[in-house]
Amino acid sequence: MDKKMLLAIILSIAILITYQYFFVKPVPQPVPQQKAVQETAKEEVKTTEAAPKAIAPMPKAEVSVAGKEVRVESDLYTAVLTSIGGTIKSIELKKYKDKSDRPIILKGDDTLPPLSIGIDEGFQFSKANFSVQGKDIKLSPESKTAMLVFEYSSEGYSIRRTYTFKNNDYGIDLRDEVGGLNSYWITLGKDFGIHDKDSSVHFGPVVLKDADRMEFVAKKLEEPKSFKEGVKWIAQEDKYFFSSIVPMGKIEEAKAWNKNGDALAAIKVPGGTNNYFIYAGPKEYDMLKRYGYGLEHIVDFGFFSILARPLFWILKIFYSISHNYGIAIIILTILVRIPFIPLINKGQRSMKKLQDIQPRMAELKEKYKNDPQRMQKELMELYKKHKVNPMGGCLPMLLQIPVFFALYKVLLISIELRSAPFMFWIKDLSAKDPYFILPIVMGVTMVIQQKMTPSTMDPTQQKIMMIMPIVFTFMFLTFPSGLVLYWLVNNVLSIAQQWYMNRKVAKQPAS
């Protein structure tokens, strides 16, 4: 099989897989506001009726419209907590900006604030008005930790929530002391930790069960998903940021479900005293791993993670040397290509020889066109005589595909590349090239590569194959510029290697 034809087939399949796996994500359909209110009311009534008889009727708490807010400021974030539900209202990340150069703000839904608690998923305490012990907090290197206490009691129920904040740390310790309940649910609510709903990656709830990361979208949650063994934590995520609850004690159950078109997740824990580690911030793999709770699993390197993790580690080493992720990508591309050089050389040499014996192959096909078995036998004898492997150009490409997908995932989701500049007009390697220069140049290199690569196709087939650079150029227009840079450098290296091989073969005497 001709190398270029096989290359086209493989890459076409790869692109389709990439599109399906990375880009086609179901987007939750919004529910009309009136219908959502009605459904919420029905659920609350149903939940209240289903409450265990041993538990007293739910209190009719006095609910303040705004509640009392308390601000906690550290070197990394500014958090706003509210007495309504004793919950976190928002967290502003100081070191990260959005496309409008405003600080990233992680916040939940006011209907179900982050860290709301309740019975049987009803979260009846989400609107209860807690008293607050403490005032605005400002952390610093001199004042490294501080606590904030919320309390609520009514009709046999008591809740005391103690938050402990640490300067220069996205982690927050939470201690719940709950009386009057045999068990209760705690949730992150809707979208807490989700800032940008990028369709190229998953956004929504994640449950870590043992070492398995399970992600959910509302559209696929026709029935609630429940887990009672091996649950480590639950989270809400987007491309670069997330929030998570990590229970320090027993988890009775974790559940993901669809509520009014939104995917939610919650954990059920015994009543009494429970300690949690709360995280709301960036997906920085090394930092998350240091916490020791398995939070690093929120960074999803995909099917080829066994390759992606070492590539990511090496990329950061090159960055520590060059202080430029664009340069680090170029060095990594060269390094990744080195192991394939002997295979590629062998494949290119084989394709060149295959091109040379093409006239003889055509004669045999014409001579034995009515005898396929004889034709196949003669062709095999021809290949053997000239030491040609018709599949010689396939193996290097097949071996490089997993590396490409692994590196693709690294460049797509690594927050280290977010807003990382390269040079000139490339100000963000995680975003597309604003002027499409890199994709166009990449397309040109594909054309040059096709012209230089030996081919056994006829002129008509070669013209058809010229469509591939155009297709790839259009597809790469919206890819992260870091990935386009990788592909461009890889093409340039292929051209250099092909030029060297063509010269070397041309100097050899004809066999």
C-alpha positions as CSV (number, residue, x, y, z in Angstrom):
1,M,0.0,0.0,0.0
2,D,1.3,3.5,-0.9
3,K,2.6,5.3,2.1
4,K,0.8,8.5,1.4
5,M,-2.5,6.8,0.8
6,L,-2.2,5.0,4.1
7,L,-1.1,8.1,5.8
8,A,-4.2,9.9,4.5
9,I,-6.4,7.1,5.8
10,I,-4.8,6.9,9.2
11,L,-4.8,10.7,9.7
12,S,-8.4,11.0,8.5
13,I,-9.4,8.3,11.1
14,A,-7.3,10.0,13.7
15,I,-9.0,13.4,13.1
16,L,-12.5,11.8,13.3
17,I,-11.5,10.1,16.6
18,T,-10.1,13.4,17.8
19,Y,-13.3,15.2,16.9
20,Q,-15.6,12.7,18.5
21,Y,-13.5,12.2,21.6
22,F,-12.4,15.7,22.4
23,F,-14.9,18.0,20.8
24,V,-18.4,16.4,20.7
25,K,-19.6,17.0,24.2
26,P,-23.2,17.0,25.1
27,V,-24.3,20.5,26.2
28,P,-27.1,20.6,28.8
29,Q,-30.3,22.2,27.5
30,P,-31.6,25.0,29.7
31,V,-35.0,24.5,31.3
32,P,-37.4,27.4,31.2
33,Q,-37.4,29.3,34.5
34,Q,-41.0,28.8,35.3
35,K,-40.8,25.0,34.7
36,A,-37.6,24.9,36.8
37,V,-39.2,26.5,39.7
38,Q,-42.2,24.2,39.5
39,E,-39.9,21.1,39.3
40,T,-37.9,22.3,42.2
41,A,-41.0,22.9,44.3
42,K,-42.2,19.4,43.5
43,E,-38.9,17.8,44.4
44,E,-38.8,19.7,47.8
45,V,-42.3,18.5,48.7
46,K,-41.5,14.9,47.6
47,T,-38.2,15.0,49.6
48,T,-39.8,16.4,52.7
49,E,-42.5,13.7,52.6
50,A,-39.8,11.0,52.2
51,A,-37.8,12.1,55.2
52,P,-37.4,9.5,58.0
53,K,-40.2,9.6,60.6
54,A,-37.6,9.6,63.4
55,I,-36.5,13.1,62.3
56,A,-38.5,16.1,63.5
57,P,-40.3,18.3,60.9
58,M,-38.0,20.6,59.0
59,P,-37.7,24.0,60.7
60,K,-39.2,27.1,59.1
61,A,-36.1,29.1,59.2
62,E,-36.1,32.8,58.8
63,V,-34.4,33.5,55.6
64,S,-32.6,36.8,54.9
65,V,-32.7,37.9,51.3
66,A,-29.0,38.8,51.2
67,G,-27.7,37.4,54.5
68,K,-24.5,38.5,56.1
69,E,-21.4,38.3,54.0
70,V,-17.8,37.8,55.2
71,R,-14.7,38.3,53.0
72,V,-11.6,36.3,53.3
73,E,-8.5,37.6,51.5
74,S,-5.3,35.7,51.0
75,D,-2.4,36.0,48.6
76,L,-4.1,33.6,46.1
77,Y,-7.8,34.5,46.4
78,T,-10.6,36.5,47.8
79,A,-13.5,34.4,49.1
80,V,-17.0,35.6,50.0
81,L,-19.0,33.5,52.4
82,T,-22.6,34.1,53.4
83,S,-24.7,33.3,56.4
84,I,-27.4,31.9,54.1
85,G,-26.6,28.2,54.5
86,G,-23.2,28.9,56.0
87,T,-21.8,28.5,52.5
88,I,-19.2,29.9,50.1
89,K,-20.7,32.4,47.7
90,S,-17.7,33.0,45.4
91,I,-13.9,32.7,45.2
92,E,-11.9,35.2,43.1
93,L,-8.6,33.8,41.9
94,K,-6.1,36.6,41.9
95,K,-3.4,35.1,39.7
96,Y,-5.7,34.1,36.8
97,K,-7.5,36.4,34.3
98,D,-10.2,35.8,31.8
99,K,-10.2,37.0,28.2
100,S,-11.3,40.5,29.3
101,D,-8.4,40.7,31.7
102,R,-10.6,40.4,34.8
103,P,-9.9,38.0,37.6
104,I,-11.4,34.5,37.4
105,I,-14.3,34.1,39.8
106,L,-15.6,30.7,40.8
107,K,-19.1,30.8,42.1
108,G,-22.1,28.5,42.4
109,D,-25.8,28.8,41.8
110,D,-27.7,31.0,44.3
111,T,-30.5,28.4,44.4
112,L,-28.1,25.8,45.7
113,P,-24.9,27.4,47.0
114,P,-21.7,25.4,47.2
115,L,-21.4,23.2,50.4
116,S,-25.2,23.2,51.0
117,I,-26.4,20.5,53.3
118,G,-29.7,18.7,53.8
119,I,-31.6,15.5,54.0
120,D,-32.2,13.1,51.1
121,E,-30.8,15.5,48.6
122,G,-33.4,18.2,49.5
123,F,-30.7,20.5,50.9
124,Q,-33.2,22.1,53.2
125,F,-30.5,24.0,55.1
126,S,-29.3,25.8,52.0
127,K,-31.5,28.8,52.8
128,A,-31.3,28.7,56.6
129,N,-29.9,31.8,58.1
130,F,-26.8,31.0,60.2
131,S,-25.2,33.2,62.8
132,V,-21.6,34.2,62.1
133,Q,-18.7,34.2,64.6
134,G,-16.1,36.3,63.1
135,K,-15.6,39.2,60.6
136,D,-13.7,39.9,57.5
137,I,-10.3,38.2,57.4
138,K,-7.0,39.2,55.7
139,L,-4.4,36.6,55.6
140,S,-0.7,37.3,55.1
141,P,2.7,35.7,55.7
142,E,2.5,37.1,59.2
143,S,-1.1,35.9,59.7
144,K,-1.1,32.5,58.0
145,T,-4.3,31.0,59.2
146,A,-7.8,32.1,60.4
147,M,-11.1,30.5,61.3
148,L,-14.7,31.5,60.6
149,V,-17.7,29.8,62.4
150,F,-21.3,29.6,61.3
151,E,-24.0,28.2,63.6
152,Y,-27.6,27.3,63.2
153,S,-30.1,25.6,65.6
154,S,-33.9,25.1,65.5
155,E,-36.4,22.4,66.5
156,G,-33.9,19.7,67.4
157,Y,-31.4,20.5,64.7
158,S,-28.0,22.0,65.2
159,I,-25.2,22.8,62.7
160,R,-21.8,24.3,63.5
161,R,-19.5,24.9,60.5
162,T,-15.9,25.9,61.0
163,Y,-13.9,27.0,58.1
164,T,-10.1,27.2,58.4
165,F,-8.3,29.3,55.8
166,K,-4.5,29.3,55.0
167,N,-2.5,31.9,53.3
168,N,-0.8,31.0,50.0
169,D,-2.9,27.8,49.8
170,Y,-6.1,27.1,47.7
171,G,-7.1,24.4,50.2
172,I,-9.7,25.2,52.9
173,D,-10.5,22.9,55.9
174,L,-14.1,22.5,56.9
175,R,-15.5,20.9,60.1
176,D,-19.2,20.2,60.3
177,E,-20.7,19.3,63.7
178,V,-24.3,18.3,63.0
179,G,-26.9,17.3,65.6
180,G,-30.4,15.8,65.1
181,L,-29.6,14.0,61.8
182,N,-28.5,10.4,61.4
183,S,-26.9,11.3,58.1
184,Y,-26.9,14.2,55.7
185,W,-25.9,15.2,52.1
186,I,-23.4,17.9,51.2
187,T,-22.9,19.1,47.6
188,L,-20.9,21.5,45.5
189,G,-24.1,22.7,43.9
190,K,-24.2,23.9,40.3
191,D,-21.0,25.0,38.4
192,F,-18.9,25.8,41.5
193,G,-15.4,25.6,39.9
194,I,-16.7,26.1,36.4
195,H,-15.7,29.4,34.8
196,D,-15.5,28.7,31.1
197,K,-17.7,26.0,29.6
198,D,-15.3,25.0,26.8
199,S,-17.0,22.4,24.6
200,S,-13.6,20.8,23.8
201,V,-13.4,19.2,27.3
202,H,-15.7,18.0,30.0
203,F,-17.3,20.4,32.4
204,G,-19.5,19.4,35.3
205,P,-19.4,16.9,38.1
206,V,-16.7,14.3,38.6
207,V,-16.5,11.4,41.1
208,L,-13.3,9.7,42.0
209,K,-14.0,6.0,42.9
210,D,-10.8,4.2,43.9
211,A,-8.5,5.4,41.1
212,D,-11.2,5.8,38.5
213,R,-12.3,9.2,37.4
214,M,-16.0,9.2,36.4
215,E,-17.4,12.3,34.8
216,F,-21.1,13.1,34.2
217,V,-23.2,15.4,32.0
218,A,-26.9,16.1,32.6
219,K,-28.0,14.7,29.2
220,K,-26.7,11.2,30.1
221,L,-28.1,11.2,33.6
222,E,-31.6,9.8,32.8
223,E,-31.3,7.9,36.1
224,P,-29.2,9.0,39.1
225,K,-25.9,7.2,39.4
226,S,-25.1,6.0,43.0
227,F,-21.8,4.8,44.4
228,K,-21.3,3.3,47.9
229,E,-17.8,1.9,47.9
230,G,-14.4,3.4,47.2
231,V,-15.5,7.1,46.8
232,K,-12.6,9.5,47.4
233,W,-14.0,12.8,46.5
234,I,-16.5,14.7,44.3
235,A,-15.8,17.8,42.2
236,Q,-17.1,20.3,39.7
237,E,-14.7,21.1,36.8
238,D,-14.1,23.0,33.6
239,K,-11.0,23.0,31.4
240,Y,-8.6,24.7,33.8
241,F,-10.3,25.1,37.2
242,F,-12.3,23.0,39.6
243,S,-13.6,22.7,43.1
244,S,-13.8,19.6,45.2
245,I,-14.9,18.1,48.5
246,V,-12.6,15.5,50.0
247,P,-14.2,13.9,53.1
248,M,-11.7,12.8,55.8
249,G,-14.1,10.2,57.3
250,K,-16.7,7.7,56.2
251,I,-18.8,8.3,53.0
252,E,-22.1,6.5,53.0
253,E,-22.9,7.2,49.4
254,A,-22.0,9.5,46.5
255,K,-24.6,10.4,43.8
256,A,-24.7,12.2,40.5
257,W,-28.1,13.2,39.1
258,N,-29.9,15.5,36.7
259,K,-31.8,18.3,38.3
260,N,-33.6,20.7,36.0
261,G,-31.1,20.1,33.2
262,D,-28.0,20.5,35.4
263,A,-25.7,17.7,36.4
264,L,-25.1,17.7,40.2
265,A,-23.1,15.5,42.6
266,A,-23.2,15.1,46.3
267,I,-22.0,12.9,49.1
268,K,-23.8,11.4,52.0
269,V,-22.1,11.2,55.4
270,P,-23.0,10.2,58.9
271,G,-24.4,12.8,61.3
272,G,-22.1,14.1,64.1
273,T,-18.7,15.5,63.3
274,N,-17.2,15.4,59.8
275,N,-14.0,17.0,58.5
276,Y,-13.5,17.9,54.9
277,F,-10.7,19.3,52.7
278,I,-12.2,21.9,50.2
279,Y,-10.3,22.9,47.1
280,A,-11.3,25.6,44.7
281,G,-8.6,26.7,42.2
282,P,-6.5,25.8,39.2
283,K,-5.7,22.3,38.0
284,E,-2.0,22.4,38.8
285,Y,-1.0,18.7,38.7
286,D,2.1,18.8,40.9
287,M,0.4,20.9,43.5
288,L,-2.6,18.7,43.6
289,K,-0.5,15.6,43.9
290,R,1.3,17.1,47.0
291,Y,-2.0,17.3,48.9
292,G,-2.1,13.5,48.9
293,Y,-5.8,13.1,48.4
294,G,-5.7,11.9,44.8
295,L,-6.9,15.3,43.5
296,E,-4.4,15.0,40.7
297,H,-6.8,12.6,39.0
298,I,-8.9,15.7,38.1
299,V,-6.3,16.4,35.4
300,D,-7.5,14.0,32.7
301,F,-4.8,13.1,30.2
302,G,-7.1,10.7,28.4
303,F,-6.6,7.3,26.9
304,F,-2.8,7.7,26.4
305,S,-2.1,9.1,29.9
306,I,0.7,6.6,30.3
307,L,2.5,8.6,27.6
308,A,1.1,12.0,28.4
309,R,2.3,12.2,32.0
310,P,6.0,11.7,31.2
311,L,5.7,14.1,28.2
312,F,4.2,16.7,30.5
313,W,7.0,16.2,33.0
314,I,9.6,16.6,30.4
315,L,7.9,19.6,28.9
316,K,8.1,21.3,32.3
317,I,11.8,20.5,32.6
318,F,12.4,22.2,29.3
319,Y,10.4,25.2,30.4
320,S,12.4,25.5,33.6
321,I,15.5,25.8,31.4
322,S,14.1,28.0,28.6
323,H,11.4,29.9,30.5
324,N,9.3,29.8,27.4
325,Y,6.7,27.0,26.7
326,G,6.9,27.6,23.0
327,I,10.7,26.8,23.0
328,A,10.0,23.9,25.4
329,I,7.5,22.5,22.9
330,I,10.0,22.7,20.0
331,I,12.7,20.9,22.1
332,L,10.2,18.3,23.1
333,T,9.1,17.7,19.5
334,I,12.7,17.1,18.5
335,L,13.3,14.8,21.5
336,V,10.1,12.8,20.7
337,R,11.1,12.4,17.1
338,I,14.6,11.0,17.8
339,P,13.5,7.4,18.7
340,F,11.6,7.2,15.4
341,I,14.5,8.4,13.1
342,P,15.8,4.9,12.3
343,L,12.3,3.6,11.5
344,I,11.4,6.6,9.4
345,N,14.7,6.4,7.5
346,K,14.0,2.7,6.8
347,G,10.4,3.5,5.7
348,Q,11.5,6.3,3.4
349,R,14.2,4.2,1.8
350,S,11.7,1.4,1.2
351,M,9.2,3.9,-0.4
352,K,12.0,5.3,-2.6
353,K,12.8,1.8,-3.9
354,L,9.1,1.0,-4.3
355,Q,8.9,4.1,-6.5
356,D,11.8,2.9,-8.6
357,I,10.3,-0.5,-9.3
358,Q,6.9,1.0,-10.1
359,P,7.2,0.5,-13.8
360,R,8.0,-3.2,-13.3
361,M,5.0,-3.5,-10.9
362,A,2.7,-2.0,-13.5
363,E,3.9,-4.6,-16.1
364,L,3.2,-7.5,-13.8
365,K,-0.2,-6.2,-12.9
366,E,-1.1,-5.9,-16.6
367,K,0.4,-9.2,-17.5
368,Y,-1.4,-11.2,-14.8
369,K,-4.5,-9.1,-14.4
370,N,-6.6,-12.2,-15.0
371,D,-4.6,-14.4,-12.5
372,P,-4.6,-12.6,-9.1
373,Q,-2.8,-15.3,-7.4
374,R,0.1,-15.4,-9.9
375,M,0.2,-11.6,-9.9
376,Q,0.6,-11.5,-6.1
377,K,3.3,-14.2,-6.3
378,E,5.3,-12.3,-8.9
379,L,4.9,-9.0,-7.0
380,M,6.2,-10.7,-3.8
381,E,9.2,-12.1,-5.8
382,L,9.9,-8.6,-7.1
383,Y,9.7,-7.1,-3.6
384,K,12.1,-9.8,-2.3
385,K,14.5,-9.3,-5.2
386,H,14.8,-5.5,-4.6
387,K,14.5,-5.8,-0.8
388,V,11.4,-3.7,-0.7
389,N,8.7,-3.8,2.1
390,P,5.5,-2.2,0.8
391,M,4.3,-1.6,4.3
392,G,7.6,-0.1,5.4
393,G,6.3,3.4,5.6
394,C,3.3,2.5,7.8
395,L,4.9,1.5,11.1
396,P,6.5,4.9,12.0
397,M,3.2,6.7,11.4
398,L,1.3,4.1,13.5
399,L,3.8,4.5,16.4
400,Q,3.6,8.3,16.3
401,I,-0.2,8.5,16.5
402,P,-0.3,7.6,20.3
403,V,2.4,10.2,20.9
404,F,0.5,12.8,19.0
405,F,-2.7,12.2,20.9
406,A,-0.9,12.2,24.2
407,L,0.9,15.5,23.5
408,Y,-2.4,16.9,22.1
409,K,-4.1,16.2,25.5
410,V,-1.1,17.8,27.4
411,L,-1.2,20.9,25.3
412,L,-5.0,21.1,25.5
413,I,-5.7,20.9,29.2
414,S,-2.5,21.9,31.0
415,I,-3.1,25.2,32.9
416,E,0.6,25.9,32.7
417,L,0.1,26.7,29.1
418,R,-2.9,28.9,29.7
419,S,-1.9,32.5,28.7
420,A,1.7,31.3,28.2
421,P,3.3,33.4,25.5
422,F,5.7,32.2,22.8
423,M,6.9,35.1,20.7
424,F,5.7,37.9,18.4
425,W,1.9,37.6,17.9
426,I,1.5,34.3,19.9
427,K,0.5,35.5,23.3
428,D,-1.3,32.4,24.5
429,L,-0.2,28.9,23.5
430,S,-3.5,27.4,24.8
431,A,-5.5,29.5,22.4
432,K,-5.8,29.5,18.6
433,D,-3.4,31.7,16.5
434,P,-5.3,35.0,16.3
435,Y,-4.0,35.6,12.7
436,F,-3.9,32.0,11.6
437,I,-0.3,32.3,10.5
438,L,0.9,29.1,12.2
439,P,-1.9,26.9,10.6
440,I,-1.2,28.3,7.2
441,V,2.5,27.8,7.4
442,M,1.8,24.3,8.7
443,G,-0.4,23.6,5.6
444,V,2.4,24.8,3.3
445,T,4.9,22.4,5.0
446,M,2.4,19.6,4.4
447,V,2.4,20.4,0.7
448,I,6.2,20.5,0.6
449,Q,6.3,17.2,2.5
450,Q,3.9,15.6,0.0
451,K,6.0,16.8,-3.0
452,M,9.2,15.4,-1.5
453,T,7.8,12.0,-0.4
454,P,8.2,9.2,-2.9
455,S,4.9,8.1,-4.3
456,T,3.5,5.2,-6.3
457,M,0.2,6.9,-7.1
458,D,-0.8,8.1,-10.5
459,P,-1.2,11.8,-11.2
460,T,-4.9,11.8,-10.6
461,Q,-4.5,10.2,-7.2
462,Q,-1.7,12.7,-6.3
463,K,-4.1,15.6,-7.1
464,I,-6.7,14.1,-4.9
465,M,-4.2,13.8,-2.1
466,M,-3.4,17.5,-2.3
467,I,-6.8,18.1,-0.6
468,M,-5.3,16.7,2.7
469,P,-3.2,19.8,3.5
470,I,-6.2,22.0,2.9
471,V,-8.4,19.9,5.1
472,F,-5.7,19.8,7.9
473,T,-5.1,23.6,7.6
474,F,-8.8,24.4,8.2
475,M,-9.0,21.9,11.1
476,F,-5.9,23.3,12.8
477,L,-7.2,26.9,12.5
478,T,-9.0,26.5,15.9
479,F,-6.5,24.2,17.6
480,P,-4.3,25.5,20.4
481,S,-1.4,27.3,18.9
482,G,1.0,25.2,21.0
483,L,-0.3,22.1,19.3
484,V,0.0,23.7,15.8
485,L,3.5,24.6,16.7
486,Y,4.3,21.0,17.6
487,W,2.8,19.8,14.3
488,L,4.6,22.5,12.3
489,V,8.0,21.6,13.8
490,N,7.3,18.0,13.3
491,N,6.6,18.7,9.6
492,V,9.8,20.7,9.2
493,L,11.8,17.8,10.8
494,S,10.1,15.4,8.4
495,I,11.0,17.6,5.4
496,A,14.7,17.8,6.5
497,Q,14.8,14.0,7.1
498,Q,13.2,13.3,3.7
499,W,15.6,15.7,1.9
500,Y,18.5,13.9,3.5
501,M,17.2,10.5,2.6
502,N,16.4,11.5,-1.0
503,R,20.0,12.7,-1.5
504,K,21.4,9.6,0.1
505,V,19.3,7.3,-2.0
506,A,20.1,9.3,-5.2
507,K,23.8,8.8,-4.6
508,Q,23.5,5.0,-4.3
509,P,24.1,2.9,-7.5
510,A,21.0,1.4,-9.0
511,S,20.4,-2.2,-8.2
